[in-house]
Amino acid sequence: MSDAQHDSWQDPWPAPRAGHPVDAVVSLPGSKSLTNRALVLAAIADGPSVVRRALRSRDTLLMAAALTALGSTVDTSGDDWAVTPGAFTGDATVDCGLAGTVMRFVPPIAGLSTGAVSFDGDPHMRKRPIGEILGALRGLGVDVPGDALPFTVRGSGSVRGGTVVVDASASSQFISALLLAGARYDEGVDVRHEGKPVPSLPHIDMTVAMLREHGVEVDAPSSGADANRWTVAPGPIRAVDHVIEPDLSNAAPFLALAAVSGGTVTVRDWPRSTTQAGDALREILTTMGCEVGFTDEGLQVTGSGTLLGLDVDLHDVGELTPAVAALCALAEGPSHLRGIGHIRGHETDRLAALATELGGLGADVTEHPDGLSINPAALHGGVFHTYADHRMAHAGVIIGAAVEDVLVENIGTTGKTFPDFAGFWSGLIPS
C-alpha cells in the first residue's frame, strides 16, 4: 500500500494559509527513530517488554510486521505495544516499504534466523543505499548476496561477529544497524568507519544510549583516534519497557508555523535532555529571530514577524533540512545550508527536490553538491511535489502557511510518521 492510500485528502491538497498569528498547543506522535529502535531491541531481548506511546505509522507498523515475520510477537492493538521475543526459525518475507530503518536494521538480526528471510520494498526503496550493510554482514559471516533490494538473508542460527569496516558517510543507520544486533553475535561487533564524516551522529548516540539502557556494554569514544569506532560486547540484552518521546523532527512544521505566522506554538512534553536530532530546532529558530524557551507544558516558540536568514551546517541533523529550507525561502536575508550532501540518498534526492519545488514557487535557490543557497524572493502559488517524501510535504505546508494558493501533491505521504497530518494541520490554522 502506498503512503497516499493512507489518506483520502484532495490531491493536490490546498495548503491552508495562516492569515492571522497561530496560537496553539500541540501534542505530537511518538518518535519513529525511538520506536523502531525500541522494537528491534525488544524483539531480541531476554524476555517480554512494552514499548509505551509507540508511534503508529506506516514505518513502525512495517517494523512490527517484520519482527513478527522473523518469529517475535508484536501486539500493536493498543497505544502501548507488547513485544514477546521468539525463535527465529522459519522462512520469512519482509516488506520494507519506504522505511530505511526496516531495510537496514532488520537484516543484521535476520542473520540470527535459521530460515531464509527475503527483503523488498516500494520501487524507490530499491534505489536507497544498503550495500555497505550487506557487505558488512558478509564480512561477519552472514550469507547475503547482492548489494540492493531485493535480497535474501540466509541465516544459520548464529552470527560470528567480530571486526568490520564500513563507509557510513551515506547514512548513520549503517552503524546503528550493526550495533543493535551486535550483542547477540558470538564475538560481539567492532564497527569501524572509514570515509567522509558520518552524518546524523545524534542517531548513533540514540542507539548507544538505548543499548546501554538494555544493559549492553558499548564503547563509543566521541573523540581521539577511536572516534570513528564503536564496539558492542557479546552478552544478554535485558528486557526494558520504553516510554517513547514525542518525535521532535515532526515538530518542525508546527514550530515553523509560529515563525511564519508571528504566533506562538507550544509542543507538549518536549524533553529537557534528548538524543533526538530535532532538538536542534531550538537553536535554529532562535537564530532565525524567534523567541524559544521551555514552559511547564513543553517547548514554546513565538515568531517575531520577521524571519532572518541562516548560515548553518546541518550535517548532523539533515532530516530537518526540508523544513529549514522552507523557512529560509521565506526569510528576509540570504541563507546557506551546508554539509547535507548525504540527504540526496534519503526518501528522494532532497537537495534536488527542494531546489526544484521551492524554485517552482518563485524562490531563488542555488543547489550545491552538499547544500543549498537561498536568497530572498517573492513567492507565489503553485503545485509543490513531494516525491513520496513526508519531509518534503512538511516543507510544502510551511510555504503554504505564508503564501496563497500552494497545492501540496500527495499530502498522504505524511502518514509515514504522522497519521492524519493534514487534518491536524488544518485544525491549527484559523480560516
KABEL-V975007 format. One record per residue. N is the residue number from 1. SS is DSSP state (A for helix, B for strand, O for the rest). Layout:
# KABEL-V975007
n:N ss:SS
n:N ss:SS
This chain:
# KABEL-V975007
n:1 ss:O
n:2 ss:O
n:3 ss:A
n:4 ss:A
n:5 ss:A
n:6 ss:A
n:7 ss:O
n:8 ss:O
n:9 ss:O
n:10 ss:O
n:11 ss:O
n:12 ss:O
n:13 ss:B
n:14 ss:B
n:15 ss:O
n:16 ss:O
n:17 ss:O
n:18 ss:O
n:19 ss:O
n:20 ss:O
n:21 ss:O
n:22 ss:O
n:23 ss:B
n:24 ss:B
n:25 ss:B
n:26 ss:B
n:27 ss:O
n:28 ss:O
n:29 ss:O
n:30 ss:B
n:31 ss:O
n:32 ss:A
n:33 ss:A
n:34 ss:A
n:35 ss:A
n:36 ss:A
n:37 ss:A
n:38 ss:A
n:39 ss:A
n:40 ss:A
n:41 ss:A
n:42 ss:A
n:43 ss:A
n:44 ss:O
n:45 ss:O
n:46 ss:O
n:47 ss:O
n:48 ss:O
n:49 ss:B
n:50 ss:B
n:51 ss:B
n:52 ss:B
n:53 ss:O
n:54 ss:O
n:55 ss:O
n:56 ss:O
n:57 ss:O
n:58 ss:A
n:59 ss:A
n:60 ss:A
n:61 ss:A
n:62 ss:A
n:63 ss:A
n:64 ss:A
n:65 ss:A
n:66 ss:A
n:67 ss:A
n:68 ss:A
n:69 ss:A
n:70 ss:A
n:71 ss:O
n:72 ss:O
n:73 ss:B
n:74 ss:B
n:75 ss:B
n:76 ss:O
n:77 ss:O
n:78 ss:O
n:79 ss:O
n:80 ss:O
n:81 ss:B
n:82 ss:B
n:83 ss:B
n:84 ss:B
n:85 ss:O
n:86 ss:O
n:87 ss:O
n:88 ss:O
n:89 ss:O
n:90 ss:O
n:91 ss:O
n:92 ss:B
n:93 ss:B
n:94 ss:B
n:95 ss:B
n:96 ss:O
n:97 ss:O
n:98 ss:O
n:99 ss:O
n:100 ss:A
n:101 ss:A
n:102 ss:A
n:103 ss:A
n:104 ss:A
n:105 ss:A
n:106 ss:A
n:107 ss:A
n:108 ss:A
n:109 ss:A
n:110 ss:A
n:111 ss:O
n:112 ss:O
n:113 ss:O
n:114 ss:O
n:115 ss:O
n:116 ss:B
n:117 ss:B
n:118 ss:B
n:119 ss:B
n:120 ss:B
n:121 ss:O
n:122 ss:O
n:123 ss:A
n:124 ss:A
n:125 ss:A
n:126 ss:A
n:127 ss:A
n:128 ss:O
n:129 ss:O
n:130 ss:O
n:131 ss:A
n:132 ss:A
n:133 ss:A
n:134 ss:A
n:135 ss:A
n:136 ss:A
n:137 ss:A
n:138 ss:A
n:139 ss:A
n:140 ss:O
n:141 ss:O
n:142 ss:O
n:143 ss:B
n:144 ss:O
n:145 ss:O
n:146 ss:O
n:147 ss:O
n:148 ss:O
n:149 ss:O
n:150 ss:O
n:151 ss:B
n:152 ss:B
n:153 ss:B
n:154 ss:B
n:155 ss:O
n:156 ss:O
n:157 ss:O
n:158 ss:O
n:159 ss:O
n:160 ss:O
n:161 ss:O
n:162 ss:B
n:163 ss:B
n:164 ss:B
n:165 ss:B
n:166 ss:B
n:167 ss:O
n:168 ss:O
n:169 ss:O
n:170 ss:O
n:171 ss:O
n:172 ss:O
n:173 ss:A
n:174 ss:A
n:175 ss:A
n:176 ss:A
n:177 ss:A
n:178 ss:A
n:179 ss:A
n:180 ss:A
n:181 ss:A
n:182 ss:A
n:183 ss:O
n:184 ss:O
n:185 ss:O
n:186 ss:O
n:187 ss:O
n:188 ss:O
n:189 ss:B
n:190 ss:B
n:191 ss:B
n:192 ss:B
n:193 ss:B
n:194 ss:O
n:195 ss:O
n:196 ss:O
n:197 ss:O
n:198 ss:O
n:199 ss:O
n:200 ss:O
n:201 ss:A
n:202 ss:A
n:203 ss:A
n:204 ss:A
n:205 ss:A
n:206 ss:A
n:207 ss:A
n:208 ss:A
n:209 ss:A
n:210 ss:A
n:211 ss:A
n:212 ss:A
n:213 ss:A
n:214 ss:O
n:215 ss:O
n:216 ss:O
n:217 ss:O
n:218 ss:B
n:219 ss:B
n:220 ss:O
n:221 ss:O
n:222 ss:O
n:223 ss:O
n:224 ss:O
n:225 ss:O
n:226 ss:O
n:227 ss:O
n:228 ss:O
n:229 ss:B
n:230 ss:B
n:231 ss:B
n:232 ss:B
n:233 ss:O
n:234 ss:O
n:235 ss:O
n:236 ss:O
n:237 ss:O
n:238 ss:O
n:239 ss:O
n:240 ss:O
n:241 ss:O
n:242 ss:B
n:243 ss:B
n:244 ss:O
n:245 ss:O
n:246 ss:B
n:247 ss:O
n:248 ss:O
n:249 ss:A
n:250 ss:A
n:251 ss:A
n:252 ss:A
n:253 ss:A
n:254 ss:A
n:255 ss:A
n:256 ss:A
n:257 ss:A
n:258 ss:A
n:259 ss:A
n:260 ss:A
n:261 ss:A
n:262 ss:O
n:263 ss:O
n:264 ss:B
n:265 ss:B
n:266 ss:B
n:267 ss:B
n:268 ss:B
n:269 ss:O
n:270 ss:O
n:271 ss:O
n:272 ss:O
n:273 ss:O
n:274 ss:O
n:275 ss:O
n:276 ss:O
n:277 ss:A
n:278 ss:A
n:279 ss:A
n:280 ss:A
n:281 ss:A
n:282 ss:A
n:283 ss:A
n:284 ss:A
n:285 ss:A
n:286 ss:A
n:287 ss:A
n:288 ss:O
n:289 ss:O
n:290 ss:O
n:291 ss:B
n:292 ss:B
n:293 ss:B
n:294 ss:B
n:295 ss:O
n:296 ss:O
n:297 ss:O
n:298 ss:B
n:299 ss:B
n:300 ss:B
n:301 ss:B
n:302 ss:B
n:303 ss:O
n:304 ss:O
n:305 ss:O
n:306 ss:O
n:307 ss:O
n:308 ss:O
n:309 ss:O
n:310 ss:O
n:311 ss:B
n:312 ss:B
n:313 ss:B
n:314 ss:O
n:315 ss:A
n:316 ss:A
n:317 ss:A
n:318 ss:A
n:319 ss:A
n:320 ss:A
n:321 ss:A
n:322 ss:A
n:323 ss:A
n:324 ss:A
n:325 ss:A
n:326 ss:A
n:327 ss:A
n:328 ss:A
n:329 ss:A
n:330 ss:O
n:331 ss:O
n:332 ss:O
n:333 ss:O
n:334 ss:O
n:335 ss:B
n:336 ss:B
n:337 ss:B
n:338 ss:B
n:339 ss:O
n:340 ss:O
n:341 ss:A
n:342 ss:A
n:343 ss:A
n:344 ss:A
n:345 ss:A
n:346 ss:O
n:347 ss:O
n:348 ss:O
n:349 ss:O
n:350 ss:A
n:351 ss:A
n:352 ss:A
n:353 ss:A
n:354 ss:A
n:355 ss:A
n:356 ss:A
n:357 ss:A
n:358 ss:A
n:359 ss:A
n:360 ss:A
n:361 ss:O
n:362 ss:O
n:363 ss:O
n:364 ss:B
n:365 ss:B
n:366 ss:B
n:367 ss:B
n:368 ss:B
n:369 ss:O
n:370 ss:O
n:371 ss:B
n:372 ss:B
n:373 ss:B
n:374 ss:B
n:375 ss:B
n:376 ss:O
n:377 ss:O
n:378 ss:O
n:379 ss:O
n:380 ss:O
n:381 ss:O
n:382 ss:B
n:383 ss:B
n:384 ss:B
n:385 ss:O
n:386 ss:O
n:387 ss:O
n:388 ss:O
n:389 ss:O
n:390 ss:A
n:391 ss:A
n:392 ss:A
n:393 ss:A
n:394 ss:A
n:395 ss:A
n:396 ss:A
n:397 ss:A
n:398 ss:A
n:399 ss:A
n:400 ss:A
n:401 ss:A
n:402 ss:A
n:403 ss:O
n:404 ss:O
n:405 ss:O
n:406 ss:B
n:407 ss:B
n:408 ss:B
n:409 ss:O
n:410 ss:O
n:411 ss:A
n:412 ss:A
n:413 ss:A
n:414 ss:A
n:415 ss:A
n:416 ss:A
n:417 ss:O
n:418 ss:O
n:419 ss:O
n:420 ss:O
n:421 ss:A
n:422 ss:A
n:423 ss:A
n:424 ss:A
n:425 ss:A
n:426 ss:A
n:427 ss:A
n:428 ss:A
n:429 ss:O
n:430 ss:O
n:431 ss:O
